[in-house]
Amino acid sequence: MYMLDMGIIAGSEIGLLVKSGLFLTVFALIFSPIVGLTCIAIAGIMHFSPGDSLLFCLLGASASYIAVPAAMRFSVPQANLSLLLPMALGVTFSFNITIGIPLYNMIIQHLFAHLF
């Protein structure tokens, strides 16, 4: 029921996505890897195992696909879910599944092979 409600709210103002889409899409594609790489650095400093490092990186690089939209909806009522949901679920999630996970895993494996 929750996801249906969020989808209805997001779809009601879909025209705003067209107006703001390019900036938000570029931001979603750039910010996620920046956070992911920062998490890899933190995991290295904290001497996490490769698996723990990847999980930590993925959790940091994700847009918290369910929790953040719900939190934003209630804590910042003027937040526009028509922009938030497509960026979190459509862009960042898709990026992390197709490019992010293999990229972060490759970096972590390379670092662990050479540094640890």
C-alpha angles and dihedrals in degrees: 000000000000094000091046090053092048091049092051091050092047093047094050093072101028091136090074089062090061091053096046100024102106097052093043093046092051090047092050091050095047103038097052095059091044091056091042093054091046089053090050089054092048091047089052092050090050091047096237118175116255092259094047090046092054093048092047090048094050093048090050095045095048121091090230087252097209107022101049097052090050093046092047092048092057103030098042106030093180091059109116111234090190087072100032101053099048091048094048099041103024103039112018096038092047091047093050093048097046104030110003102061095047091042095049092044091051091050093047093048091048093049094047092048092053106030108033 
